[in-house]
């Protein structure tokens, strides 16, 4: 009798443990594409390497701002991007002189800063984003 009670109690505990594990996994949505803090802004090269595309996740305020500064900290570009939904916007960099630039993106109460190096590569302008 005592053995059957012990076995029944053990079975109930194991079943509860399996149920709790399964329930916890049920709340994780594998299709969740909500950006994490570091994924609010992402970058991609434009076609033919003329510049870059900035991808903005949906902003809480409904807008994002892009600023580009030269090495002397002079503001060269200020762009307000409506981002009530996910948005991509391209920026052509071939018109910039060779040198170091800073791009600041303000979105979702965060500031993402990237250093961009523009240089002459043969007969065309090239750039890279310092990580």
C-alpha positions in Angstrom: 0.0 0.0 0.0 2.8 2.4 0.9 4.6 1.6 -2.2 1.6 2.3 -4.4 1.1 5.7 -2.7 4.8 6.5 -3.2 4.6 5.5 -6.9 1.5 7.6 -7.4 3.1 10.6 -5.8 6.2 10.2 -7.9 4.0 9.9 -11.0 2.1 13.1 -10.1 5.4 15.0 -9.6 6.8 13.8 -12.9 3.6 14.7 -14.7 3.5 18.1 -13.1 7.1 18.7 -14.1 6.5 17.7 -17.7 3.4 19.9 -17.8 5.2 22.9 -16.4 8.0 22.5 -18.9 5.6 22.2 -21.8 3.5 25.2 -20.7 6.6 27.4 -20.4 7.6 26.5 -23.9 4.1 27.3 -25.2 4.6 31.0 -24.3 7.7 31.3 -26.5 6.6 32.3 -29.9 9.0 31.0 -32.6 7.6 33.5 -35.1 8.4 36.4 -32.8 10.4 38.9 -34.9 10.2 41.8 -32.4 13.6 43.5 -32.6 15.8 43.2 -29.6 17.7 46.3 -28.2 20.6 45.8 -30.6 18.4 45.1 -33.6 16.4 48.3 -33.6 18.6 49.6 -36.4 20.4 47.5 -39.0 22.6 48.3 -42.0 22.9 46.9 -45.4 24.9 47.9 -48.5 23.0 49.6 -51.3 23.2 48.1 -54.8 26.5 48.7 -56.6 28.1 49.7 -53.2 27.1 53.4 -53.6 26.0 53.7 -50.0 24.0 52.0 -47.3 20.5 51.2 -46.4 19.4 51.8 -42.8 16.6 49.5 -41.6 14.5 51.0 -38.8 12.3 48.9 -36.6 8.9 50.4 -35.7 9.4 53.4 -33.4 7.4 54.1 -30.3 7.4 57.9 -31.1 6.6 57.2 -34.8 9.8 58.8 -36.1 13.5 58.3 -36.1 16.3 60.7 -36.9 19.6 60.3 -38.7 22.5 62.7 -38.4 25.8 62.5 -40.2 28.9 64.4 -38.9 32.3 64.8 -40.4 35.6 64.4 -38.4 35.3 68.0 -37.3 31.9 67.3 -35.8 30.1 69.4 -38.3 26.6 68.3 -39.1 26.4 67.3 -42.8 23.0 65.6 -42.9 19.9 65.6 -40.7 17.0 63.4 -41.8 13.8 62.6 -40.0 12.3 59.3 -41.0 8.7 58.4 -40.2 8.8 55.0 -38.7 5.3 54.0 -37.5 6.1 50.7 -39.2 9.4 49.0 -40.2 11.2 51.3 -42.7 14.3 51.1 -44.9 16.0 54.2 -46.2 19.0 54.4 -48.4 21.9 56.9 -48.1 24.3 57.4 -51.0 27.8 58.0 -49.7 29.7 58.5 -53.0 29.3 62.3 -52.8 31.3 62.5 -49.6 35.0 63.4 -49.6 37.5 60.7 -48.4 37.6 60.6 -44.6 35.9 59.6 -41.4 32.3 60.3 -40.6 29.9 59.5 -37.8 26.3 58.4 -38.3 23.9 58.7 -35.3 20.5 57.2 -35.4 18.0 58.2 -32.8 15.0 55.8 -32.5 13.0 54.1 -29.7 14.8 56.2 -27.1 18.1 54.8 -28.2 21.1 56.3 -30.0 23.1 54.1 -32.4 26.4 55.5 -33.4 28.5 54.1 -36.3 31.8 55.3 -37.7 32.0 55.3 -41.5 35.2 55.5 -43.4 34.9 56.7 -47.0 37.9 56.2 -49.3 38.9 56.1 -53.0 39.2 52.5 -54.3 40.6 52.7 -57.8 38.1 54.7 -59.9 35.2 54.5 -57.4 34.4 55.5 -53.9 34.1 52.8 -51.3 33.3 52.8 -47.6 33.1 50.6 -44.6 31.3 50.8 -41.3 33.6 50.3 -38.3 32.1 47.9 -35.8 
